[in-house]
Amino acid sequence: MSEKRRAEIEAKRAKLAELRKARADRQKADAERRASEGAGPSVARRDVDDLVSALIGPGSRVDSAVDSPVSSVPGTPALGQISLPGPSALSLSGRLSRQSDVTSDTRLSMGTTLIHSQNGATENVIEREMTPRIVPDLIDIEQELFELPQKERVIYNKEVQTMEIETEPAAVSEEEIRERIMREREAAEAERIAHEQELEAESKQLDEEIAQEIREMTEEEKLSIFSAPEFLDFVEQSTKIIQRALNDNYDYIRDYTIGAESGPEASEGRIKCVCAFYDERYTKNRSITDIDWSPKYPELSCASYNKNPAALNEPDGIVAVWNLHLLERPEFVFHSQSDVLSVTFSPFHSNLVFGGTYSGQILLWDTRSKHLPVLKTPLSAAGHTHPVYAMQMVGTQNAHNLITSSTDGTVCSWLVDMLAQPQETLELIHSGHNKTGEVAITSLNFPDNETTTFWVGTEEGNVYQANRYDRAGAKAGLNPYDVYKGHAGPVMGVHFHPLVGPVDFSDLFLTCAVDWTVKLWRAKSLAKPSTSVTHVPPLYSFDEADDYVYDARWHPTHPALFGTVDGAGKFDIWNLNHDTEVPVVSTTVGSGRALNKLRWERKDGRRAAVGGSDGRLYIYDIGDMALPRESEWTDMQRTVANMTGGGGGAYVNGIGDESARIMAGR
């Protein structure tokens, strides 16, 4: 390596010397050229003077004639009209006819000029001597002269042609050859040793320079580096990437030539716990209050948490975004000054997360920002001043709103980019209540493709239908006439059937309450509003639970599948086409502590996220149960018809018969 470096240095030195020499040569050539240009005119002038002197002689006054123009003398005739007296004459070209006349001492007279006075009196005759002006014609001629070498004459004689020349080298003895070889070897060895010594010295010098550059940092320098924000961000991002790679369960050495073995994958009638998200630092002594899945990244889910009573310096509420490829810690952690009771991903902006708090504030976090919210609503009467337990995003990509509800009966509509004040505020008031007209909202849900009409569950156990705006036959606000009465305690969850498949079941919705039951309802047609108080009974009641039922959710792709979680820590999966009496799968999650929320994965519903009072977010894989058969929709039609007591309540093209007889649950 040192020989290569030395060769590079030598090559650079040689190139530098060559460039310097070339620059010096250019400067020298420029100086010579400037000197030759400056001396050129004087040499040419001397040559002209010598030529003129040779022609007209040294005694002439040509120089004075050249310096004195003819036109300076008044009355001087033109040069072409001048005739010289005497035997010699001067031609127009300025050459003299006879050389003898030029060399004479007599001054040439160019003639006399008569000047008349203006009054016509005496004529004054002034005689002036004129000297011819000679202007030589100069021609520049460049010619290269070559000196041809003379041809060498070769003379041959007999001795040259016949003399013998010895061409054989002189004999060298063996001893001389050995001595020469030994000297060459000694010289090569000495050169090699000198080169090695030189390289060793250079290596030592480099080691000393490196040792000077690399030194042990002090504790203050280490602390300043470790506490730098850039260093912390680098460590955070790098460790996330490493942990994602380590948590990848793919078998990189799998041999595909061997027959596949039956793995622990979830199959029909079996579910598998994929992972349980928990972080001692963030989620200790906290309970999960709400869950949601990312609409864009199926591996991301978020959970909201309440206060940790044992940690006074930590934020009261947090939202953790968990990654299925990062099990040891959350991908993002967002802070709140109050307990976060509801959370949702924006379905139109994958970076935005909304949260509703116990204080009534609506918070907006951005995954591209830090822990604190980027926007939040003010604590004023214009928004919520009571706990916000329910929120939902409705609309389309270009026109959508965030709908939130609080326990004082206030429903607000917010624009995503402006949380300073709500776009709309709606007070749900029921005049039939005894002490107060407020409706304490505990849950809220919009049917698919619906942005105006929604249903709310209340603390009194009833479910009401409400409108955001005035529409045909109904006013904005709570509809007090249609009362979905069936629960004996506060309603904890409301969820409408998703609009998927060939048959429309979107008028069916589930409710769960603290009376240990889950009930199936059919929403009343909006085209036939009631004008008097009407109690709408449920289609069916599922009474299998042994504790408070905190959440019930329809499966996103299977028409007859839904799941429930209760206070006993049980996660139940129901399939109405198989059985309406008992769930097809029932499992106790974790240590058996209460489960608060359930959410299905948005894409295909293969995974379910459940969480509760132990602060752990459990991810379950339900396997092939998430894959519906083609006959599931027609089977669901028959199931609903049987619930309503025969064919009277059967679905025809997705439209239910309102006059069907209601059959009570078991």
Buried (B, 14 or more C-beta within 10 A) or exposed (E): EEEEEBEEEEEEEEEEEEEEEEEEEEEEEEEEEEEEEEEEEEEEEEEEEEEBEEBBBEEBBBEEBBEBEBEEEEEBBEBEEBEBEEEBEBEEEBEBEEEEBBEEEEEBEBBEBEEEEEEEEEEEEEEEEBBBBBEEEEEEEEEEEEEEEEEEEEEEEEEEEEEEEEEEEEEEEEEEEEEEEEEEEEEEEEEEEEEEEEBEEEEEEEEEEEEEEEEEEEEEEEEEEEEEEEEEEEEEEEEBEEBBEEBEEEEEEEEEEEEEEEEEEBEEBBBBBBBBBBBEEBBEBBBBBBBBBBBBBBBBBBBBBBBBEEEEEBBBBBBBBBBBBBBEBBBBBBBBBBBBBBBBBBBBBBEBBBBBBBBBBBBBBBBEEEEBBBBBBEBEEEBBBBBBBBBBBBBEEEEBBBBBBBBBBBBBBBEBEEBEBBEEBBEBBBEEEEEEBBBBBBBBBBBEEBBBBBBBBBBBBBBBBBBBEEEEEBEEBBBBBBBBBBBEBBBBBBBBBBEBBEBBBBBBBBBBBBBBBBBBBBBBEBEEBBEEEEEBBBBBBBBBBEBBBBBBBBBBBBBBBBBBBBBBBBBBBBBBBBEBEEBBBBBEBBEEBBBBBBBBBBEBBBBBBBBBBBBBBBBBBBBEBBBBEEEBBBBBBEBBBBBBEEEEBBBEEBEBBEEBEBBEBE
